[in-house]
């Protein structure tokens, strides 16, 4: 089979399932070549991959898009990525003035603003309200059951929503328009103390997202509650946080310590520079749900008893690591890799393999692994989440 051409007329390299040691053979039948190019470590698994492990990758590009006047949404839940039982994600965009209508969930909502700006509103169970504008790199968190809304500002916006239940679906939210549409007008009349005719024009079904005018200055939307505002802000500016700088990149950690409102979701924003790697580690408190923001990376997950599997990720992909499974992530591109590590927990916790070995009696490590001073003397007692080693270059197969 001859190489085909790309859209720019250049020949397209067709990878084959043949490893450098000669294992495998050519695939000459029908195939999705572009998908194989995106997933080189599935087509040609490293020799370290062994045993049976579930899929730990899903792309938002492979999900169903819901289009509305005012924006769009798509989601990855346990139905799309069956292993992801702890968390679910929604990628949503709102036009300038587009509104994610007044609603609430049975799950807590954590969000990361990808681009643009939005105005968020909420109220807690004590009648204390919250109104704020959020921009790129900002987070918000709405506890389960608390009503809220989101509206795109001047340029519109796009954001990632994460919910603390893998079975969540954004299409099964509790919406104000849906409740009104399914409540008799005489009941609405009695509840609000106005004539039933005041509700003649209410929507006949859930609105979900709708187009409205662009909001004015924040002050123009302020509503003073007699009960005051929420005691812990529902907004957190993650990019304003000084990062933990390392030899291979940086890490910003956010959980209930520095974002007190976020009681059920903790996260880290990780930067891996070219030639860098998120070190060998695991998380002792819960599964890890990942969202890749820029660049491309390669993750290998170790599950014990010689079982391991490797996955390739690009911007817009979701990754997942089961509780306590060892793993590492390499930057396989020539630009910086950014991704979010997210957990259903009030605290971010990880265990560094390097640090553990450094804080263990030397003779135990030496005899357990049959290593000498070269390894022992290089161990770090202080954790370095992202490492970089001289001369490293990633060579695709």
C-alpha positions in Angstrom: 0.0 0.0 0.0 1.5 3.3 -1.0 1.6 6.4 1.2 -1.4 8.7 0.7 -1.2 12.5 0.7 -2.1 15.0 3.3 -4.3 18.0 2.5 -1.1 20.1 1.8 0.2 17.6 -0.8 2.9 16.2 1.5 3.2 12.4 1.8 1.6 11.0 4.9 3.8 8.6 6.9 1.8 5.4 7.5 2.9 3.8 10.8 2.9 0.0 11.1 2.5 -2.2 14.1 6.1 -3.3 14.1 8.4 -2.7 17.2 12.1 -2.0 16.9 12.9 -5.5 18.1 11.0 -6.9 15.1 7.8 -7.9 16.9 4.6 -7.5 15.0 4.0 -7.1 11.3 2.4 -4.8 8.7 -1.3 -3.9 8.8 -2.4 -3.9 5.1 -6.1 -4.0 5.7 -8.7 -1.2 6.3 -7.6 1.1 9.1 -7.9 4.6 10.5 -4.4 5.8 9.8 -4.9 9.3 11.3 -6.1 7.6 14.6 -3.1 5.4 14.6 -0.8 8.4 14.2 -2.5 10.0 17.2 -2.1 6.8 19.3 1.4 5.5 18.5 1.7 3.6 21.9 -1.5 1.7 21.2 -0.4 0.7 17.7 3.1 -0.2 18.9 2.9 -0.8 22.7 6.1 -0.5 24.6 7.7 -3.7 25.9 6.7 -2.6 29.4 3.0 -2.9 28.6 1.5 -6.2 29.7 -1.7 -7.8 31.0 -5.2 -6.6 30.8 -6.1 -3.0 31.7 -9.2 -1.0 30.9 -9.2 2.0 28.6 -8.1 5.2 30.3 -8.5 7.7 27.5 -11.4 9.5 25.9 -11.5 12.6 23.8 -14.1 15.3 23.9 -13.8 15.3 20.1 -15.4 11.9 20.1 -18.4 12.9 22.1 -21.9 14.1 21.1 -22.2 17.9 20.8 -25.4 19.6 22.1 -26.0 22.9 20.2 -28.2 25.7 21.4 -28.8 29.4 20.6 -26.3 30.8 23.1 -23.7 28.1 23.2 -22.9 24.4 23.1 -21.9 21.6 25.5 -20.5 18.0 25.4 -19.7 15.6 28.2 -17.6 12.7 29.2 -19.2 10.5 31.8 -19.0 6.8 32.9 -21.0 6.0 29.8 -18.2 7.2 27.6 -15.2 6.2 29.8 -16.5 3.3 32.0 -13.5 3.3 34.4 -14.2 7.0 35.4 -16.6 6.3 38.2 -15.5 9.1 40.5 -15.8 12.2 38.3 -17.5 13.4 35.1 -16.6 16.3 32.9 -18.5 18.8 30.7 -16.9 21.0 28.1 -19.1 24.1 27.5 -19.0 27.3 25.5 -21.2 30.3 25.8 -21.6 33.1 23.2 -21.4 36.8 24.3 -24.5 37.1 26.4 -25.2 33.3 26.2 -26.7 32.0 29.4 -26.5 28.6 31.1 -29.8 29.0 32.7 -30.6 29.1 36.5 -30.2 25.5 37.7 -28.8 23.3 40.3 -27.3 19.7 40.6 -27.3 16.8 42.9 -23.5 16.8 42.5 -20.9 19.5 43.3 -19.6 21.5 40.3 -16.0 22.5 39.9 -14.9 24.6 36.9 -11.8 25.8 35.1 -12.1 28.7 32.7 -10.3 27.9 29.5 -10.8 31.2 27.7 -13.0 34.3 27.7 -15.0 35.6 30.6 -18.2 34.8 32.3 -20.4 36.1 35.1 -21.4 33.5 37.7 -24.2 33.8 40.3 -25.2 31.6 43.1 -27.0 31.4 46.5 -26.5 29.1 49.5 -29.0 27.5 51.7 -28.9 30.5 54.1 -30.0 33.0 51.5 -26.4 34.4 51.1 -25.7 35.2 47.5 -22.6 35.4 45.3 -22.0 37.3 42.0 -18.6 37.5 40.3 -16.8 37.6 37.0 -14.3 34.9 36.1 -11.6 34.8 33.4 -8.9 32.5 32.0 -7.4 30.3 34.7 -10.1 31.1 37.2 -12.0 28.4 39.1 -15.4 28.2 40.6 -17.0 25.6 42.9 -20.7 25.3 43.6 -21.6 22.7 46.4 -24.3 20.1 45.5 -27.8 21.4 45.6 -27.0 25.1 45.5 -28.6 27.1 42.6 -26.4 29.0 40.2 -26.0 30.4 36.6 -23.3 31.2 34.1 -23.3 33.9 31.4 -20.8 34.8 28.7 -19.3 38.3 28.8 -18.1 40.4 25.9 -16.1 37.8 23.9 -18.0 34.7 25.2 -16.2 31.9 27.0 -15.3 28.2 27.1 -14.8 26.2 30.3 -14.4 22.8 31.8 -16.9 21.6 34.4 -16.1 18.6 36.6 -18.7 16.9 38.8 -18.1 14.6 41.7 -20.0 11.6 40.3 -18.9 9.7 37.2 -22.6 8.9 36.4 -23.5 12.6 36.2 -25.1 14.0 33.1 -25.5 17.8 32.5 -28.7 17.0 30.5 -30.3 15.7 33.7 -29.9 18.9 35.7 -32.6 20.5 37.8 -33.5 23.7 35.8 -35.8 26.5 36.8 -37.5 26.6 33.3 -38.1 22.8 33.5 -39.8 23.1 36.9 -41.9 26.0 35.9 -43.0 24.2 32.7 -44.2 21.2 34.8 -45.9 23.2 37.6 -49.6 24.2 37.3 -50.0 27.9 36.8 -52.3 28.1 39.8 -49.6 26.7 42.0 -47.1 29.3 40.6 -49.7 32.0 41.2 -50.1 30.9 44.9 -46.4 30.6 45.4 -45.4 34.0 44.0 -48.6 35.9 44.9 -49.3 37.1 41.4 -52.1 36.3 38.8 -51.8 33.0 36.9 -51.8 35.0 33.7 -48.3 36.4 34.7 -47.0 33.0 33.6 -48.6 32.7 30.2 -45.3 33.1 28.4 -43.1 30.8 30.4 -41.0 28.2 28.4 -42.8 24.9 27.6 -39.7 22.8 28.4 -36.2 23.1 29.8 -34.2 26.0 28.2 -30.7 24.8 29.2 -28.8 27.4 27.3 -30.3 30.6 25.8 -29.1 33.8 24.1 -29.4 37.1 26.0 -27.8 40.5 25.9 -24.2 41.0 27.0 -24.1 41.8 30.7 -23.1 45.3 31.8 -20.5 46.2 34.5 -20.5 43.8 37.5 -21.9 46.6 39.7 -25.0 46.8 37.6 -25.9 43.1 38.4 -25.2 43.4 42.2 -28.1 42.3 44.4 -27.8 42.9 48.1 -29.0 40.1 50.3 -30.2 40.8 53.8 -28.3 37.7 54.8 -25.0 38.9 53.3 -22.7 37.1 50.8 -21.4 33.5 51.1 -18.6 33.2 53.8 -16.2 31.3 51.5 -15.9 32.6 47.9 -17.0 30.3 45.2 -14.2 31.7 43.0 -10.5 31.1 43.0 -7.8 32.5 40.7 -5.5 29.6 40.1 -3.1 31.3 37.7 -2.6 34.1 40.3 -1.1 31.4 42.6 2.7 31.3 42.6 3.7 27.9 41.1 5.9 25.3 42.5 8.8 25.5 40.1 10.9 22.4 39.3 13.6 21.4 36.8 11.0 20.2 34.3 8.1 22.5 34.7 5.7 23.7 37.5 2.7 22.7 39.6 -0.1 24.7 41.1 -2.2 22.8 43.7 -5.7 23.9 44.8 -7.9 22.1 47.4 -9.9 23.0 50.5 -6.8 24.5 52.1 -6.5 27.4 49.8 -10.0 27.2 48.2 -12.1 26.5 51.3 -15.4 26.3 49.4 -14.1 23.3 47.4 -15.0 20.5 49.8 -15.2 17.5 47.4 -12.8 18.3 44.5 -9.1 18.9 44.6 -6.8 19.6 41.7 -3.4 20.4 40.4 -2.4 22.4 37.2 0.7 20.7 35.9 3.2 22.2 33.4 5.7 19.8 31.7 8.3 21.5 29.5 9.8 19.7 26.5 12.0 16.9 27.7 10.2 16.9 31.1 8.2 14.3 32.9 5.7 14.1 35.7 7.7 11.9 38.0 6.8 8.3 38.9 4.2 8.6 41.7 0.7 7.6 42.8 -2.2 9.1 44.7 -3.2 7.5 48.1 -6.6 9.1 48.4 -8.6 8.6 45.2 -8.7 8.1 41.4 -7.2 10.8 39.2 -9.3 12.4 36.4 -7.2 14.4 33.9 -7.9 17.0 31.3 -5.2 17.9 28.8 -5.0 21.6 27.9 -2.1 22.0 25.5 0.6 19.9 23.9 0.9 16.2 23.7 1.9 13.6 26.3 2.4 9.9 27.0 1.2 8.2 30.2 2.1 4.8 31.4 0.0 3.3 34.3 1.3 0.4 36.4 -1.3 -1.7 38.2 0.8 -4.4 39.9 1.6 -8.0 39.0 3.4 -6.9 35.9 0.3 -5.2 34.5 0.9 -1.8 32.7 -0.5 0.1 29.8 0.6 3.2 27.9 -1.7 5.9 26.4 -1.0 9.0 24.2 -2.9 12.3 25.0 -3.5 15.6 23.2 -5.3 18.8 24.0 -9.0 18.1 24.7 -8.4 14.5 25.9 -9.4 13.1 29.2 -7.2 10.6 31.0 -7.9 8.5 34.1 -5.8 6.7 36.7 -7.3 4.2 39.2 -6.7 4.7 42.9 -3.1 4.1 44.0 -1.9 3.0 40.5 1.6 4.1 39.8 2.1 6.3 36.8 4.2 8.9 35.0 3.6 11.3 32.2 6.1 12.4 29.5 6.0 15.4 27.3 6.3 13.9 23.8 6.0 17.1 21.9 8.2 20.1 21.2 6.0 22.6 23.1 4.9 22.8 26.8 2.4 20.2 28.0 -0.3 21.5 30.4 -2.9 19.4 32.0 -5.2 19.2 35.1 -5.1 16.4 37.7 -8.5 16.3 39.4 -9.7 14.2 42.4 -12.9 13.6 44.3 -11.4 14.7 47.6 -11.0 17.7 49.8 -7.2 17.4 49.7 -4.6 16.9 46.9 -2.2 14.1 47.9 0.5 12.2 46.1 3.4 9.9 46.9 6.7 10.4 45.1 8.6 7.1 44.3 11.9 9.0 44.4 11.2 10.7 47.8 10.0 7.4 49.3 13.2 5.6 48.3 15.3 8.6 49.7 13.6 8.4 53.0 14.0 4.6 53.4 17.1 3.1 54.9 19.7 2.9 52.1 20.6 -0.8 52.6 16.9 -1.8 52.1 16.7 0.0 48.8 20.1 -1.3 47.7 19.3 -5.0 48.5 15.7 -4.8 47.2 16.6 -3.3 43.8 20.3 -4.4 43.5 21.4 -0.8 42.9 24.5 1.0 44.0 25.7 4.5 44.9 24.9 5.9 41.5 21.2 5.5 42.2 21.2 5.9 46.0 23.2 9.2 45.9 20.8 10.7 43.3 17.7 10.2 45.4 15.8 13.3 46.5 14.4 13.8 50.0 12.3 16.7 48.7 9.6 16.0 46.2 10.1 17.3 42.7 6.7 16.7 40.9 8.1 17.5 37.4 11.6 16.4 36.4 13.9 17.0 33.4 16.9 15.0 32.5 19.8 16.3 30.3 20.0 15.1 26.8 16.5 13.5 26.8 14.7 13.5 23.5 11.5 11.7 22.8 11.7 9.6 19.6 8.3 8.3 18.3 8.4 4.8 17.0 
